[in-house]
Amino acid sequence: MLKSLHSPRGMVTAPHHAASQAGLAVLRDGGNAVEAMVAMASTIAVVYPHMNTIGGDGFWLVSDPRKGVFAIDACGRSGSDATMAFYKERGCEAIPARGPLAANTVAGAISGWMAALESVEGRLPVSRLLADAAWYARNGTPVTANQVSYTAKFQQELEGQPGFAKTYLTDGKPHSAGSLQRFPALASTLERLASVGLDDFYRGEIGAANASELAALGSPVRLEDLRAHRAQVVKPLSSTCTGWWKRRSRRSSCATGTSAIPP
């Protein structure tokens, strides 16, 4: 018989145990659910990279005892050069599914972390929230069997893309399950964000470096697109239905497949 789990000291869940451990550690260090979420979101981008990265987007649903329920839309907007003319000039009848021309929106995930942390009263520094993610990126994390499976499944269409083979293949094959993989460039990015703040990803040195690389590869995303991007706090869609039940209001949050409830 299935039973609901209860924990008086807080609860988190994520698709990878290392991300769950990172979130729970933040709760036990006195952080709130949103801070635990940032710790998990950053860690999952390292330990489960075939499913989540800091180059993606994010969508949050937060329940706060003072503010009620609110949502965060951290979906990156299209690049300023992502026009029909841009693609026609490059001989495209449709937007490619892979490659630099497909990278036509700003990466919104980190802006969601920023908006979430700004929306609640934080307790811990960003450096603490990113500590686990930076450690795994610098020192290594074991490759999961799921990553091996997905890498093999999409290898043919991805191995020619810039940086893919160097990062995810060993001698032309997916890293073996259980082997240690390191992401030094991602580690440096996370360490800088921990040091100077998350806004650097859009309006600082990291933003400028990303924009330069995107331009060199042919993406329609420009520096001004990164600088202009900000996540939005919005009212979530809702509906009334029968059979609902009440519970004591507590701050909780969920995003990108992970969730956290504080003690």
C-alpha positions in Angstrom: 0.0 0.0 0.0 1.4 3.4 -1.0 1.8 5.9 1.8 2.6 9.6 1.7 6.0 10.4 3.1 6.4 13.0 5.9 9.5 14.7 7.2 9.6 17.3 10.0 13.0 18.4 8.9 12.1 19.3 5.3 11.9 17.3 2.1 13.4 17.6 -1.5 13.2 15.6 -4.6 15.2 15.6 -7.9 15.9 13.2 -10.8 19.4 12.5 -9.4 20.5 11.7 -5.9 23.4 14.2 -5.9 21.0 17.0 -6.6 18.7 15.9 -3.9 21.6 15.7 -1.4 22.6 19.3 -2.4 19.1 20.6 -1.8 18.7 18.8 1.6 22.1 20.1 2.7 21.0 23.6 2.0 17.8 23.1 4.1 19.8 21.7 7.0 22.2 24.7 6.7 19.2 26.9 7.4 18.2 27.8 3.8 14.7 28.0 2.6 13.0 26.0 -0.1 13.8 28.4 -2.9 17.5 28.3 -2.0 17.4 24.5 -1.9 15.9 24.6 -5.4 18.7 26.7 -6.7 21.2 24.3 -5.2 19.4 21.4 -6.9 18.9 23.1 -10.2 22.6 24.0 -10.5 23.7 20.6 -9.4 21.4 18.7 -11.7 23.0 20.6 -14.6 26.3 19.0 -13.7 25.4 15.5 -12.7 22.5 15.0 -15.2 23.8 17.0 -18.1 21.9 15.2 -20.9 18.6 16.4 -19.4 19.3 19.7 -17.7 21.8 22.5 -18.3 22.3 26.1 -17.4 21.8 26.8 -21.1 18.1 25.9 -20.9 15.0 27.6 -19.5 13.2 27.3 -16.2 9.6 27.5 -14.9 8.9 27.9 -11.2 5.8 27.5 -9.1 6.3 28.9 -5.6 4.0 28.8 -2.6 4.8 31.5 0.0 2.9 31.9 3.3 3.0 35.7 2.9 2.7 36.2 -0.9 0.6 33.2 -1.8 1.3 31.2 -4.9 3.2 32.8 -7.8 5.0 31.6 -10.8 8.3 32.6 -12.5 8.6 32.5 -16.3 12.4 32.1 -17.0 12.0 31.2 -20.7 14.6 33.0 -22.8 13.3 35.2 -25.6 14.3 34.9 -29.2 17.5 36.5 -30.4 17.1 39.9 -32.1 18.5 38.4 -35.3 16.3 35.4 -35.3 14.1 36.5 -38.3 12.8 34.8 -41.4 15.3 36.8 -43.4 18.2 35.6 -41.3 17.3 32.0 -42.0 16.5 32.5 -45.7 19.9 34.1 -46.2 21.5 31.0 -44.9 19.5 28.7 -47.2 17.2 27.4 -44.5 13.6 26.6 -45.3 12.9 25.9 -41.6 14.8 26.5 -38.4 17.3 23.6 -37.9 16.7 21.3 -35.0 20.4 21.2 -34.0 23.4 23.4 -34.1 24.2 27.1 -33.8 21.3 28.2 -35.9 19.0 26.3 -33.6 20.5 28.2 -30.6 18.2 31.2 -31.2 16.9 32.1 -27.7 18.6 33.4 -24.6 19.3 30.8 -21.9 16.8 31.8 -19.2 17.4 29.2 -16.5 19.8 31.3 -14.4 17.5 34.4 -14.6 14.9 32.2 -13.0 17.3 31.5 -10.1 17.8 35.2 -9.7 14.0 36.0 -9.8 13.3 33.3 -7.3 15.9 34.4 -4.8 14.8 38.0 -5.1 11.2 37.0 -4.5 11.8 35.5 -1.0 13.9 36.5 2.0 17.2 34.6 1.5 19.3 33.2 4.2 22.4 31.9 2.5 24.9 33.4 0.1 24.9 32.3 -3.6 28.3 30.9 -3.1 26.8 28.3 -0.7 24.0 27.5 -3.1 26.3 26.7 -6.0 29.0 25.0 -3.9 27.9 21.4 -4.7 27.5 22.1 -8.4 30.9 23.8 -8.7 32.5 20.9 -6.8 31.1 18.2 -9.0 31.9 20.1 -12.2 35.5 20.7 -11.0 36.2 17.3 -9.4 34.0 15.0 -11.4 30.7 13.2 -11.2 30.0 9.5 -12.3 28.4 9.1 -15.6 24.9 7.5 -15.3 23.6 4.6 -17.4 20.8 6.9 -18.5 23.3 9.4 -19.9 25.1 6.7 -21.8 21.8 5.5 -23.3 20.8 9.0 -24.4 24.2 9.9 -25.7 24.3 6.8 -27.9 20.7 7.5 -29.1 21.5 11.0 -30.3 25.2 10.6 -31.0 24.9 10.5 -34.8 23.0 13.8 -35.0 25.0 15.6 -32.3 28.6 14.5 -32.7 29.3 17.0 -35.4 28.1 19.9 -33.2 30.7 22.3 -31.7 32.1 20.9 -28.4 29.9 17.8 -28.2 32.4 15.1 -29.0 35.1 16.6 -26.7 32.6 16.8 -23.8 30.5 13.7 -24.1 32.6 11.1 -26.0 35.7 9.0 -25.3 37.4 7.7 -28.4 34.3 8.3 -30.4 32.0 6.5 -28.0 29.8 7.7 -25.1 31.6 7.8 -21.7 31.1 4.5 -19.9 28.7 4.3 -17.1 30.3 4.9 -13.7 33.4 6.7 -15.3 34.2 10.1 -13.9 33.4 13.1 -16.1 34.6 16.7 -15.4 33.4 20.0 -16.8 36.2 22.5 -16.2 34.6 25.3 -18.2 31.3 24.9 -16.4 33.1 24.8 -13.1 34.8 28.1 -13.9 31.4 29.6 -14.8 29.7 28.4 -11.6 32.7 29.6 -9.5 32.5 33.0 -11.1 28.7 33.3 -10.6 29.3 32.3 -6.9 31.9 35.0 -6.6 30.4 38.0 -8.4 26.7 37.1 -8.6 24.3 35.5 -11.0 23.7 38.6 -13.0 27.1 38.2 -14.6 25.6 35.5 -16.8 23.7 38.1 -18.7 25.3 41.5 -18.0 28.9 40.7 -17.0 32.0 38.9 -18.3 30.3 35.6 -18.7 27.5 37.2 -20.7 30.1 39.0 -23.0 32.0 35.7 -23.5 28.8 33.8 -24.3 27.7 36.4 -26.8 31.1 36.4 -28.5 31.0 32.6 -28.8 27.5 32.6 -30.1 28.3 35.2 -32.7 31.4 33.2 -33.8 29.3 30.1 -34.3 26.6 31.9 -36.2 23.8 32.0 -33.7 21.3 34.9 -34.0 21.5 35.7 -30.3 23.4 38.9 -29.6 25.0 40.6 -26.6 22.1 43.0 -26.3 19.7 40.1 -26.1 21.5 38.7 -23.1 21.7 42.1 -21.4 18.0 42.8 -21.9 16.8 39.4 -20.6 15.1 39.1 -17.2 12.7 36.4 -15.9 9.2 37.5 -15.1 7.2 36.8 -11.9 3.7 36.0 -13.1 0.3 34.9 -11.8 -0.1 31.1 -12.4 -3.1 29.7 -14.2 -5.6 28.2 -11.8 -8.9 26.4 -11.8 -11.5 25.5 -9.1 -12.5 21.8 -8.8 -14.4 19.7 -6.4 -12.8 17.3 -3.9 -9.9 19.7 -3.0 -8.4 19.8 0.5 -6.7 22.3 2.6 -3.3 22.2 4.2 -1.3 24.5 6.4 0.4 27.1 4.2 4.1 26.7 3.9 6.7 28.0 1.5 7.6 25.5 -1.1 8.9 25.7 -4.7 9.4 23.6 -7.7 11.2 24.0 -11.0 12.8 21.9 -13.7 11.7 18.6 -12.4 12.8 19.2 -8.8 10.9 20.4 -5.7 11.5 21.4 -2.1 9.5 21.9 1.1 11.3 23.4 4.1 11.0 22.1 7.7 
